[in-house]
Amino acid sequence: MNRVDNVKKAIKYVMFSLIALTAIVGVLFLIHVVNVNNFNNEWNTVTPNSSATSVLVNIHPRGGVTDSWEKINTGLDTNLNAKIYEMTVTNNAKTYVEDWFLRINVRGTCYLNNGWCGKFEVHQFEEDGKELSQTIDLRDYKIEDIFVKYLLIDQDLLIILKKGDYIIYHPDSNESSGEVPIKGTEEYSGSCACGIIMYSVTGDIDFSDYEMSYRLRMSVWEGTKGRLFIIGFSLIVISFLIIGTVFLVSVHFEGRLENKDKILADTFKICCSVSDSRDYYSKGHSERVAEYSRMIAEKMGMDKGDCDIVYNAALLHNIGNVFVDEKILRKSGKLTGTEFAEVKTHTTHGAEILKELENIPMAVEAALCHHERYDGKGYPKGLKEGDIPLVARIIAVADAYDAMNNDRPYRNKLLRDNIREEFINNRGLQFDPTIVTTFLDIMGERNL
């Protein structure tokens, strides 16, 4: 048996073992997905008597000088006092509150006048036990459409609520309202405040009997298990990549190189998808950077083989993200010094992962040096000008363009003219001037 046959046999055994391992990890991941979906679909409740809940409710008077008043000449036996109350929902769950609604049981006679930003589902019970129910947007309604019991005093709608009645507040689903979803991370709590105007004889209403129902939403990639699956899948993919590369080099001839390139490209895309999946705002980032990098390489006159090498190296430039804490990658605010130091390690971790892949030229340079600056103020080595590998200088420009051209948690994407201005202002500082000029030409030609 010749050396090639020995290699093929060894690859065969390793491949079978890796497939078996992948199947086991895949089954465990499916179980994890089912558990996460069950978690996301489960309705939880919180009441005034609940303890150690991750979601809190607080109903209280707003307390401003103009937040309470008296209505006289009501046509009733007495004047009425109005007060604005806030219903504050705080999310300490370290993940999103996907949906929620709040039921308030009425403890004494009062009148619902207005509320924002959601809708109120009113339930009234008559003496014979008959129930009246209607869902109303108190900011936008026609009085002739109201069929629950109400008073109309000085053009003010007062929906009558008695002991035993209840109302259900449904939050505004418009994302701009901030009521659904309610964000929460491992670093901060999220909250929203809804307003409600109530009338009563005394002006003080007992809101101590309520029940809030809510669903949390967790990503399959969150938490310790999620991070372990990311690392596990990354290692499996890299192992397949190594084995596939060795197999192709061992048994393929020049006429089948095109097929090999396709397989490698698909595998690289899986790798970049895994690395990008750590951050919700980076979906497709590595693949877009690879496309822009290939455009630059082609514009600079590189041959097809070198352009493909640049493309593949760019696909893997962020593979080191799998070792960075996910909560740092997802953080919307400014990073601390310690957090930024950990983010920087994705370059050295990426190079460490890829250093054994001898059949992927420039991958290590791309992973290690794509955050070096032309003026020497980058990281991790502080390389300057021509000391920075060409592939890394190309990826630096492509990476910056994709970051500016897409929304981030801390800002919206930049306008085209602002992006051009950023490149011009940083030509010779952050970026290679020649590559910036090349990419500006590409932006004009392709209307990027």
C-alpha positions in Angstrom: 0.0 0.0 0.0 1.5 3.3 -1.1 1.7 6.5 1.0 -1.4 8.0 -0.6 -3.4 4.9 0.2 -2.2 5.1 3.8 -3.2 8.7 4.0 -6.6 7.9 2.5 -7.1 5.1 4.9 -6.2 7.2 7.9 -8.5 10.0 6.7 -11.3 7.5 6.3 -11.0 6.4 10.0 -10.7 9.9 11.2 -13.6 11.1 9.1 -15.9 8.3 10.4 -14.9 9.2 14.0 -15.5 12.9 13.3 -18.9 12.2 11.7 -19.9 10.1 14.7 -18.8 12.9 17.0 -20.7 15.5 14.9 -23.8 13.3 15.0 -23.6 13.2 18.8 -23.0 16.9 19.1 -25.8 17.5 16.6 -28.3 15.4 18.6 -27.3 17.3 21.8 -27.7 20.6 20.0 -31.2 19.6 18.8 -32.1 18.8 22.4 -30.7 22.1 23.4 -32.7 23.9 20.7 -35.9 22.1 21.9 -35.2 23.2 25.5 -34.6 26.8 24.4 -37.8 26.8 22.4 -39.7 25.4 25.3 -38.2 28.1 27.5 -39.1 30.8 24.9 -42.7 29.5 24.6 -43.4 29.2 28.3 -45.6 31.9 29.9 -44.4 33.0 33.4 -46.3 35.1 35.9 -45.5 37.7 38.5 -47.8 38.9 41.3 -47.3 41.2 44.3 -46.7 38.0 46.3 -44.1 36.6 43.9 -40.6 36.3 45.3 -37.2 36.1 43.5 -38.7 36.9 40.1 -36.5 38.2 37.2 -39.3 40.5 36.0 -40.7 43.1 38.3 -43.9 45.3 38.2 -44.4 48.6 40.0 -47.7 50.6 39.7 -47.4 54.0 41.4 -48.5 57.6 41.1 -46.3 59.6 38.8 -46.1 62.2 41.4 -45.6 65.4 39.4 -47.3 68.7 40.3 -49.7 68.5 37.4 -50.2 64.7 37.6 -53.4 64.9 39.8 -56.4 67.1 39.7 -60.1 67.4 40.7 -63.1 67.2 38.4 -66.2 69.1 39.7 -69.7 69.3 38.5 -69.6 65.6 37.5 -73.3 65.1 37.7 -72.7 62.5 40.4 -73.2 62.9 44.1 -69.6 63.9 44.6 -66.6 65.4 42.8 -63.9 63.1 41.4 -60.2 63.1 41.8 -57.9 62.1 38.9 -54.3 60.9 39.1 -51.7 59.7 36.6 -50.2 56.3 37.4 -47.1 54.7 35.9 -46.9 50.9 35.4 -43.2 50.2 35.3 -42.0 46.8 34.1 -38.3 46.0 34.8 -36.5 43.1 33.2 -33.7 41.6 35.2 -33.8 38.3 33.3 -30.5 38.9 31.4 -32.4 38.2 28.2 -35.3 39.7 26.2 -38.9 39.8 27.5 -40.4 38.8 24.2 -44.1 39.5 25.1 -46.2 40.4 28.1 -49.5 41.6 29.4 -50.7 42.9 32.8 -54.0 42.1 34.4 -55.2 44.5 37.2 -58.1 43.4 39.4 -60.2 46.3 40.6 -60.6 46.5 44.4 -63.0 49.4 44.5 -65.1 51.7 42.4 -63.0 53.8 40.0 -63.0 55.1 36.4 -60.6 54.5 33.6 -60.0 57.7 31.6 -56.9 57.3 29.4 -53.7 55.3 29.0 -50.7 54.9 26.7 -49.1 53.4 24.7 -50.9 50.1 24.4 -54.5 49.0 24.6 -56.8 48.2 27.5 -59.0 45.1 27.6 -61.9 46.1 29.9 -64.0 43.4 31.7 -67.1 44.5 33.6 -69.6 42.2 35.5 -73.2 43.1 35.9 -75.3 42.1 38.9 -76.7 39.1 37.0 -73.2 37.9 36.4 -73.2 38.9 32.7 -69.8 40.0 31.5 -69.1 42.9 29.2 -65.7 42.9 27.5 -64.0 45.3 25.0 -60.5 46.1 24.0 -60.0 49.9 23.5 -57.1 52.1 22.4 -57.8 55.0 24.7 -55.7 57.4 22.5 -57.8 56.7 19.4 -61.5 55.8 19.7 -65.0 56.8 18.7 -67.5 57.2 21.5 -70.2 55.5 19.5 -68.0 52.4 19.3 -67.8 52.0 23.1 -70.3 49.5 24.4 -68.9 48.8 27.9 -70.5 51.0 30.6 -69.1 54.5 30.8 -69.8 58.1 31.8 -69.1 61.1 29.5 -68.3 64.2 31.6 -67.1 67.4 29.9 -66.2 65.3 26.9 -64.0 63.0 29.1 -64.6 59.3 28.7 -64.8 57.6 32.2 -65.1 53.8 31.9 -66.9 52.5 35.0 -65.0 49.9 37.0 -66.3 48.2 40.2 -65.0 45.7 42.6 -64.6 42.4 40.8 -64.1 44.0 37.4 -60.6 43.9 35.8 -58.6 45.4 33.0 -55.8 43.9 31.0 -53.0 46.1 29.6 -51.6 44.9 26.2 -48.3 46.7 25.4 -47.7 48.5 22.1 -45.9 46.1 19.8 -44.3 48.9 17.9 -40.6 48.6 18.6 -40.2 52.4 18.9 -42.5 52.3 22.0 -39.9 50.3 23.9 -42.6 48.2 25.5 -42.1 45.0 23.4 -39.5 43.5 23.6 -38.0 44.7 26.8 -34.2 44.3 26.5 -32.0 43.0 29.3 -28.5 41.7 29.3 -26.0 40.3 31.7 -24.8 43.9 32.2 -27.9 46.0 32.6 -31.6 45.7 33.3 -34.2 46.9 30.8 -37.5 48.6 31.7 -40.5 50.4 30.2 -43.1 52.7 31.8 -46.7 52.8 30.6 -49.1 55.5 31.7 -52.8 55.3 32.9 -55.2 58.0 34.1 -57.7 56.9 36.7 -60.5 58.8 38.5 -62.0 57.9 41.9 -63.7 59.7 44.8 -60.6 59.8 47.0 -58.0 59.9 44.2 -56.1 56.9 45.7 -56.6 53.6 43.9 -55.6 50.2 45.2 -53.4 48.5 42.5 -52.2 45.7 44.9 -54.0 42.9 43.1 -52.4 42.3 39.7 -50.8 39.5 37.7 -48.4 40.0 34.9 -47.8 37.2 32.3 -44.6 37.3 30.2 -42.5 35.2 27.9 -38.7 35.4 27.7 -36.6 34.9 24.6 -33.2 33.3 24.6 -30.9 32.6 21.7 -29.6 29.1 21.3 -26.1 30.6 21.4 -26.6 32.4 24.8 -25.4 31.1 28.1 -22.7 28.5 28.9 -24.3 25.8 26.8 -24.6 28.1 23.8 -21.0 29.1 24.0 -19.9 25.5 24.3 -21.8 24.6 21.2 -20.3 27.5 19.3 -16.8 26.3 20.3 -17.7 22.7 19.6 -19.1 23.4 16.2 -16.1 25.6 15.4 -13.7 22.9 16.3 -15.6 20.3 14.3 -15.8 22.6 11.3 -12.1 23.3 11.5 -11.4 19.6 11.8 -13.4 18.9 8.7 -11.6 21.7 7.0 -8.2 20.2 7.9 -9.2 16.6 6.9 -10.9 17.9 3.7 -7.8 19.8 2.8 -5.5 16.9 3.4 -7.8 14.6 1.5 -8.0 16.9 -1.5 -4.2 17.5 -1.6 -3.6 13.7 -1.4 -6.1 12.4 -4.0 -7.0 15.2 -6.3 -5.2 16.2 -9.5 -5.0 19.5 -11.2 -8.1 18.9 -13.2 -10.2 18.7 -10.1 -8.9 21.9 -8.4 -12.1 23.7 -9.2 -14.2 21.2 -7.2 -11.8 21.5 -4.3 -12.1 25.3 -4.3 -15.9 25.0 -4.1 -15.8 22.6 -1.2 -13.2 24.8 0.7 -15.3 28.0 0.0 -18.4 26.3 1.4 -16.5 25.2 4.5 -15.0 28.7 5.0 -18.5 30.2 4.8 -19.6 27.8 7.6 -16.6 28.9 9.7 -17.4 32.6 9.2 -21.0 32.0 9.9 -20.1 30.4 13.2 -17.8 33.3 14.1 -20.4 35.9 13.1 -23.2 34.2 15.0 -21.7 35.4 18.3 -23.0 38.9 17.6 -26.5 39.6 16.5 -25.4 42.7 14.6 -22.6 40.8 12.6 -24.7 38.3 10.6 -23.0 37.9 7.2 -20.1 40.3 8.1 -17.2 38.0 7.2 -18.7 37.0 3.8 -19.3 40.6 2.9 -15.8 41.6 3.9 -14.4 38.7 1.8 -16.4 40.0 -1.3 -15.1 43.5 -0.8 -11.5 42.2 -0.3 -11.7 40.3 -3.6 -12.9 43.4 -5.4 -9.9 45.3 -4.1 -7.5 42.5 -5.0 -9.0 42.3 -8.6 -8.8 46.1 -8.9 -5.1 46.0 -7.9 -4.4 43.6 -10.7 -3.8 40.4 -8.8 -4.3 37.1 -10.7 -7.4 34.9 -10.0 -5.5 32.6 -7.7 -4.3 35.4 -5.5 -7.7 37.0 -5.5 -9.2 33.6 -4.3 -6.6 33.4 -1.6 -7.4 36.9 -0.4 -11.1 36.0 -0.4 -10.7 32.8 1.6 -8.4 34.5 4.1 -10.9 37.3 4.6 -13.7 34.7 5.3 -11.7 33.4 8.3 -10.3 36.7 9.6 -12.8 36.8 12.6 -12.6 33.1 13.5 -11.0 34.1 16.8 -14.3 35.6 18.0 -15.3 32.2 19.3 -13.0 32.7 22.2 -14.3 36.2 23.1 -17.0 36.5 25.8 -20.3 36.8 23.9 -21.7 39.4 26.2 -18.8 41.7 25.3 -19.4 41.2 21.5 -23.2 42.0 22.0 -22.6 45.0 24.3 -24.2 48.1 23.0 -22.4 50.6 25.2 -18.7 51.6 25.4 -16.3 48.8 26.2 -14.2 49.0 29.4 -10.4 48.7 29.1 -10.6 45.1 30.3 -13.3 44.3 27.8 -11.5 45.9 24.9 -8.3 44.0 25.8 -10.3 40.7 25.6 -11.8 41.8 22.2 -8.2 42.3 21.0 -7.4 38.7 21.7 -9.6 37.5 18.8 -6.6 38.3 16.5 -4.1 36.1 18.3 -6.7 33.4 19.0 -7.6 33.4 15.3 -4.0 33.1 14.2 -3.5 30.2 16.7 -6.5 28.3 15.3 -5.3 28.7 11.7 -1.6 28.3 12.1 -1.6 24.6 11.3 -3.6 25.0 8.1 -0.8 25.1 5.7 -3.0 24.8 2.7 -4.8 28.1 3.4 -2.2 30.8 2.5 -2.4 34.1 4.3 -5.1 33.0 6.7 -2.9 33.4 9.7 -1.8 36.9 8.5 -5.4 37.9 7.9 -6.6 36.8 11.3 -3.6 38.3 13.2 -3.0 41.6 11.5 -6.4 42.9 10.2 -6.5 45.4 13.0 -3.0 46.8 12.5 -3.0 50.5 11.5 -0.9 52.0 8.7 0.5 54.6 11.2 1.6 51.8 13.6 -1.1 52.5 16.3 -3.0 49.2 15.7 -2.9 45.9 17.4 -1.7 43.3 18.3 1.9 44.0 17.2 1.8 47.7 16.3 3.1 47.0 12.8 3.5 50.0 10.4 3.1 50.6 6.7 4.7 47.9 4.6 5.4 45.7 7.6 1.7 44.9 7.7 1.0 42.0 5.3 -0.8 43.1 2.1 -3.8 40.8 2.8 -4.3 42.4 6.2 -4.1 45.9 4.7 -6.8 45.0 2.2 -9.1 43.4 4.8 -8.7 46.4 7.1 -10.3 48.6 4.4 -13.0 46.1 3.6 -13.8 45.4 7.3 -14.1 49.2 8.0 -16.4 49.7 5.1 -18.8 46.9 6.1 -18.8 48.2 9.7 -19.7 51.8 8.5 -22.2 50.5 6.0 -24.3 48.5 8.5 -26.3 49.3 11.6 -24.6 48.8 15.0 -26.3 48.8 18.4 -24.6 52.2 19.2 -25.3 53.9 15.8 -27.1 53.6 12.5 -25.1 53.0 9.3 -23.3 55.9 7.8 -24.3 57.7 4.6 -22.2 57.0 1.5 -20.7 60.4 1.5 -19.8 60.1 5.2 -18.1 56.8 4.5 -16.0 58.3 1.7 -15.1 61.2 4.0 -14.0 58.7 6.8 -11.7 56.9 4.3 -10.2 60.1 3.0 -9.6 61.5 6.5 -7.9 58.3 7.6 -5.8 57.6 4.4 -2.3 57.2 5.5 -3.3 57.0 9.2 -5.5 54.0 9.7 -5.4 52.7 6.2 -3.0 52.1 3.3 -3.4 55.2 1.0 -3.1 53.1 -2.2 -5.8 50.6 -1.0 -8.1 53.5 0.1 -7.8 55.1 -3.4 -8.5 51.7 -5.0 -11.6 51.1 -2.9 -12.9 54.7 -3.4 -12.7 54.0 -7.2 -14.6 50.7 -6.6 -17.3 52.6 -4.6 -17.8 54.9 -7.6 -17.8 52.2 -10.2 -20.1 49.8 -8.4 -22.2 52.4 -6.7 -21.4 51.0 -3.3 
